[in-house]
Amino acid sequence: MTAAVAPVYATMVHQPNSTLYVSNIDWKIKKPLLRRALYSLFTRHGKVIEIIALRKEGLRGQAFVIFEDVQAATAALQVENGFKFFGK
């Protein structure tokens, strides 16, 4: 399986925005390593403002990557969707 990258939609109209939702991440990866790896992967497409990776039950294996602008998030979504990330 591959990690899935999907846009986070703010409204029901499905307007593009600057936040990407990343799922299917191996939950065994430690949070600091995960954040560094996501930062390295996504900064190729634009400035990353924040990476939110939660370790709570039910939220493991998911992260949010917040870009400075919508264009960078859109480029990352198009290029990285289906990317194998730590073997998943």
C-alpha positions in Angstrom: 0.0 0.0 0.0 1.1 3.6 -0.6 0.7 6.6 1.6 -2.3 8.6 0.4 -2.1 12.4 0.1 -5.4 14.2 -0.1 -6.4 17.9 0.2 -8.3 19.0 3.3 -11.4 20.7 2.2 -12.6 23.7 4.2 -16.1 23.8 2.6 -18.4 21.5 0.8 -17.6 23.3 -2.5 -14.2 21.5 -2.4 -12.1 24.6 -2.8 -8.3 24.0 -2.9 -6.5 25.1 0.2 -3.0 25.1 1.6 -3.4 22.0 3.9 -2.8 18.4 2.8 -4.0 15.4 4.7 -1.6 12.5 4.6 -2.8 9.0 5.6 -1.7 5.4 5.6 1.6 6.3 7.3 3.3 3.5 9.3 2.3 4.3 12.8 5.5 2.8 14.3 7.6 5.7 13.0 8.6 8.0 15.8 7.1 11.4 15.7 10.4 13.4 15.3 11.5 11.2 12.4 8.1 11.4 10.8 8.0 15.2 10.9 11.5 15.5 9.5 10.8 13.1 6.7 7.5 14.8 5.8 9.2 18.2 5.8 12.0 16.9 3.5 9.4 15.3 1.1 7.1 18.3 0.9 9.5 21.3 1.0 10.4 20.4 -2.6 7.0 21.9 -3.6 7.0 25.1 -1.5 7.4 26.5 2.0 5.9 24.3 4.7 4.5 26.3 7.6 3.7 23.4 9.9 3.4 19.6 10.1 0.9 18.1 12.5 1.4 14.4 13.2 -0.6 13.0 16.1 0.1 9.8 18.0 -3.2 9.4 19.8 -5.2 6.3 19.4 -7.3 6.5 16.3 -5.2 9.3 14.8 -1.9 7.4 14.3 -0.8 7.0 10.7 -2.2 10.4 9.7 -0.6 13.9 9.4 -1.5 17.4 8.1 1.0 19.4 6.1 0.3 23.1 6.0 1.9 25.0 3.1 2.4 28.8 2.8 0.2 28.9 -0.3 -2.4 26.9 -2.3 -0.2 26.5 -5.3 2.5 24.6 -3.4 -0.1 22.3 -1.8 -1.7 21.6 -5.2 1.7 20.8 -6.7 2.6 18.5 -3.8 -0.7 16.7 -4.1 -0.3 16.1 -7.8 3.3 14.9 -7.6 3.3 13.0 -4.3 -0.1 11.2 -4.4 0.6 7.5 -4.2 4.3 8.0 -3.1 5.7 5.1 -1.1 6.6 6.6 2.2 8.6 4.3 4.6 7.4 1.3 2.7 3.7 2.0 2.7 
